[in-house]
Amino acid sequence: MNTPIPRPGVLKVSPYIGGESSIPGVTRIIKLASNEGALGPSPKAVEASGGTADSLCRYPDGSCAALRERIGALHGLDPQRLTCGAGSDELLAIIGRGYVGVGDEVLASQYGFLMYAILATALGAAPVLAPERNLTADVDALLARVTAKTRVVFLANPNNPTGTYLPFSEIRRLHAGLPGNVLLVLDAAYAEYMTAADYRAGVELVDDSENVVMTRTFSKIYALGGLRLGWCYGPPAVIDVINRVRGPFNVATPAQQVALAALDDQPFIDKVREHTARWREWTTRALRDLGLTVPDSVGNFVLARFPSAAEADAADAALRRQGIIVRKMAGYGLAESLRITIGTEEEMRSLVDGMAAFLGDRVPA
Ligand SMILES: Cc1ncc(COP(=O)(O)O)c(C=O)c1O
């Protein structure tokens, strides 16, 4: 065949499909499909974005020095052990490129974030998925699937789309059972929403070991998904690998500047966390009152489970007719579920009204 041939695995990838943000013919859209922060970005970040024009003609600081300093100061981390990327997606992919090759295995949980299997497949590796219990990652099932070919374990904690999490004791148990040459990636995209006493994003484990890296993002509680900015904290050797593999200017200057302003507004982040918890609990209760199964979630989203995939699809279609976009979950093997991001109070009330109308039930008081 006289055509360019992609790497092994590439043509097996089903591309990730992001949440839609428009519906033809509908002007008032309520987008609850991509787990973006409920209240938008901090006004300080929005203001800073207006002042970024002067930076456009120069290359960015490829090391994101000021941003790493600020992240380090906020979280008590050594800036030398941080690196930044164009979203945590880019960092996950870079970690894959740095550690995973053709014929290797990448371990993740059954309903873990979809990108893990996608990036493994694109690298010619085999994604290995460990079954979950009660829509929650199962440490024993994960450990039972570690083989000599396992290179990386990706674990979102809390997980998207299930909204469940593992206490830190379980994360430590997972790490203790892994061979030292397997890299454990703790994807803590939703860490800022967490208030549970038994939860840790992973810093302590990174500090204590050579084979753990934690990834974070500005796309969720900071509501800066359009900026494309994430960061990770890891052992010096892992950070060194990431810095070798990543593009030299992978984070744009405006992204660095806006993120600095966003980090300065922690009271706003506290407000988003409190708002999200309140409306997540309200939405969970309201949907349960309508007869749906809704597992407890700790993220900025809930999973609404229907008796069948056909009913979930019908609910999705009914909501769309009202301009409400949620996320279908067939790609995760959860076709009977819809994932609903927590938005503003008005948005959540519209969502519950729309669902009640679909289910032909009364809106709970
Ligand atoms: C668990 C998890 N990890 C990573 C990401 C990627 O986020 P980003 O690339 O915007 O930082 C997401 C986004 O949905 C996510 O849910």
PDBQT file of the ligand as one rigid body, heavy atoms in Angstrom, charges set to zero:
ROOT
HETATM    1  C1  LIG A 401     -10.929  13.042  35.393  1.00  0.00    +0.000 C 
HETATM    2  C2  LIG A 401     -10.515  14.037  34.361  1.00  0.00    +0.000 A 
HETATM    3  N1  LIG A 401      -9.227  14.156  34.079  1.00  0.00    +0.000 NA
HETATM    4  C3  LIG A 401      -8.797  15.031  33.162  1.00  0.00    +0.000 A 
HETATM    5  C4  LIG A 401      -9.676  15.823  32.458  1.00  0.00    +0.000 A 
HETATM    6  C5  LIG A 401      -9.113  16.728  31.413  1.00  0.00    +0.000 C 
HETATM    7  O1  LIG A 401      -9.212  18.049  31.744  1.00  0.00    +0.000 OA
HETATM    8  P1  LIG A 401      -8.359  19.167  31.055  1.00  0.00    +0.000 P 
HETATM    9  O2  LIG A 401      -7.594  18.586  29.912  1.00  0.00    +0.000 OA
HETATM   10  O3  LIG A 401      -9.315  20.192  30.613  1.00  0.00    +0.000 OA
HETATM   11  O4  LIG A 401      -7.427  19.653  32.135  1.00  0.00    +0.000 OA
HETATM   12  C6  LIG A 401     -11.035  15.726  32.706  1.00  0.00    +0.000 A 
HETATM   13  C7  LIG A 401     -12.004  16.532  31.944  1.00  0.00    +0.000 C 
HETATM   14  O5  LIG A 401     -13.154  16.239  31.820  1.00  0.00    +0.000 OA
HETATM   15  C8  LIG A 401     -11.474  14.800  33.685  1.00  0.00    +0.000 A 
HETATM   16  O6  LIG A 401     -12.766  14.660  33.959  1.00  0.00    +0.000 OA
ENDROOT
TORSDOF 0
